[in-house]
Amino acid sequence: MKALIFWTCMLLMLHTEGGAINPAYRIEVTIAGFSGPKLYLGYYLGDKQYVLDTAEAIAANTFVFSGAQPLKTGVYFVALPPKNDFFQILISPQEQSFSIQTNQEKLQEAVKIEGSTENALIYAHLRYLRKQQGKAAAIAEIIKQSETKKTSRTQAELKQQQLNTNVAQAQKKWVQKNKGTYAATIIGANLHPVPPLESFAKLDSLEKSHQLWMWTRQHYFDYLPLGDSTLLRTPFLFEKIDYFIRTLTPQHPDSICRAIDTVLYQMSQAPETFQFYLIHFLNSFAASNFVGMDAVYVHLVEKYYNTGKAPWVSVDQLAKLSTNAKKLKPLLIGKIAPDISLERKGQRTQLHQIQSPYTVLFFWRYDCSHCTESLPALKKFYEKYAAQGITLVAICVKPTQEQPNCAKYLQENQMPEWFNATDPSGKYFGLYNLETTPQVYILDQQKEILSKQIPADQLELVMDKIIEMNKKSRSKVE
């Protein structure tokens, strides 16, 4: 019963958030059987955990966390060094002083809390879920047994389905009954929308899979209110958003941009959550190693930072972001590559004047180890594709006076007579944002950027895929 196990794991990660009302917090913890000198109190934010407070023992097995400033609403954890076994608690604005008793041998199962209705609610519900998990494990064992008769297996699978249904219904009833509590917010945020399978019953398997995927994406946040600021400091919010962006969303820049916009729009009523995730998305796609994802970075800068929706950013930082996005935008996949002058053997031409089904731009330096390591693979690539009319333009990123050294290096290393060129004006350096080398671009006949940032040893693979996709596209048109 995987669904039930998932719920149990998720629901153990409780959470809360909001403005603190009490002037301070005091949490007394007694752990039978634990003889350590201290405990840690921590919280969740994004995909990380942070230690907030340390409590020294005030008596045998007893510790007190306290502070002058109230705790922010969220899911917190109490960790026992040195192994850092832990249990979780909810902190809400109204309940910041309470006591906890548990046992080191059964750390989570034995938790008893006085003075906190929220934690009493959540732990009572978790005890119910553990009982159901025990039933699920017994049923799963029957199904797993290879010698189980077909009839017994079928009956067990039906029981499994019924148990899952009963648990899901109980969860919803519990949330409705305790509506308005932070515990209900946490449980409710982890409910799964159930697709209307009967609507897809007559579809073939491929279309059914597609429709289920579309339905899941559309209803993914039905129970997860992203505009609720109390969800920021929970251990499940980041995982759910990350799954939506990186798994449920096609990994194409345009699709990812739309998905992020959907998430941020729903977060607009929770400023702290909005700020955290906008910064997270920007940093993630600024550092992405996947080709074309710089388009997401440019989108975020233009749509949010340049329009005043990131007021926390300093003037200097905003200027850097805007400048960087401006440099990247003309080089995004799908854009027409900037035209540059090319000088070769005393003759000049323009990049856009080169007649070729595909043009590969290779920016390099003879004193760049990564560049020179790429040349053998580039030579192999050229020898394979030159007969197909593909042009390889190699531009040595050096000033005019050093260009002879570029030619000398190629000659000494017996590189082919591909299109070795220079741009005496040096404009290519700024137009192609050449802060690092090597840089590789694949352009089509119209000089549209098809791919870039490709390691030389993967160039053949990428080129073959591009040619194959182009053939399929032409055959569809015909």
Summary of the structure (lengths in Angstrom):
residues: 478
radius of gyration: 29.9
end to end distance: 50.5
largest distance: 87.7
contacts: 1412
relative contact order: 0.07
helix: 48%
strand: 20%
